[in-house]
Amino acid sequence: MADAVALVRLYGAADAHRALGTAATVGRFAEDDLLSILDHQGEHDRVEPVRRGEIHGLQPGTSAWSGFGSA
């Protein structure tokens, strides 16, 4: 958190808050992740992070099991 407070002074509260939100959304809290996110946000358009749901997941689903045990 001390690093986050220091980054507020360098980047401003709005950008640091947005980067913290992105870090929380994507689960990135390793060393220098917040700085990396801030740098990326500064170079790219302001878009929301991609959140994958059940529709776009890699899980094939359970339909293959629908006939299991009915033979």
C-alpha positions in Angstrom: 0.0 0.0 0.0 2.9 2.3 0.6 3.8 2.0 -3.1 0.2 2.8 -4.1 0.3 5.9 -2.0 3.6 7.0 -3.6 2.2 6.3 -7.1 -0.8 8.6 -6.3 1.7 11.5 -5.9 3.4 10.6 -9.2 0.3 9.8 -11.3 -2.6 11.5 -9.6 -5.4 10.0 -7.5 -7.7 9.3 -10.4 -5.2 7.3 -12.4 -3.9 5.5 -9.4 -7.4 4.6 -8.3 -8.2 3.3 -11.7 -5.0 1.2 -11.7 -5.9 -0.2 -8.3 -9.3 -1.2 -9.6 -7.8 -2.9 -12.6 -5.3 -4.7 -10.4 -8.1 -5.9 -8.2 -10.3 -7.0 -11.1 -7.6 -9.0 -12.8 -5.9 -10.2 -9.6 -2.5 -8.6 -10.2 -0.7 -7.5 -7.0 2.8 -8.8 -7.5 5.8 -6.5 -7.2 5.7 -3.7 -9.9 2.3 -4.9 -11.2 0.6 -1.6 -10.2 3.4 0.4 -11.9 3.0 -1.7 -15.0 -0.7 -1.2 -15.1 -0.2 2.6 -14.7 2.3 2.7 -17.5 0.0 0.7 -19.8 -3.0 2.9 -19.0 -0.9 5.9 -19.9 0.0 4.6 -23.3 -3.4 3.1 -24.3 -7.0 4.2 -24.6 -9.0 4.1 -21.4 -11.0 0.9 -21.6 -12.3 -1.5 -19.0 -10.5 -4.8 -18.4 -11.9 -7.8 -20.1 -14.0 -10.0 -17.7 -14.7 -13.4 -19.0 -18.0 -15.0 -18.1 -19.4 -18.4 -18.5 -20.3 -17.8 -22.2 -16.7 -17.1 -23.2 -15.0 -19.6 -20.9 -12.8 -22.5 -22.0 -14.8 -25.0 -20.1 -16.6 -27.2 -22.6 -19.7 -27.6 -20.4 -21.5 -30.7 -19.2 -23.6 -31.6 -22.2 -21.4 -34.5 -23.0 -22.5 -36.1 -19.8 -26.2 -35.8 -20.5 -26.5 -39.4 -21.7 -24.3 -40.9 -19.0 -26.0 -43.7 -17.1 -29.0 -43.8 -19.4 -28.0 -46.8 -21.5 
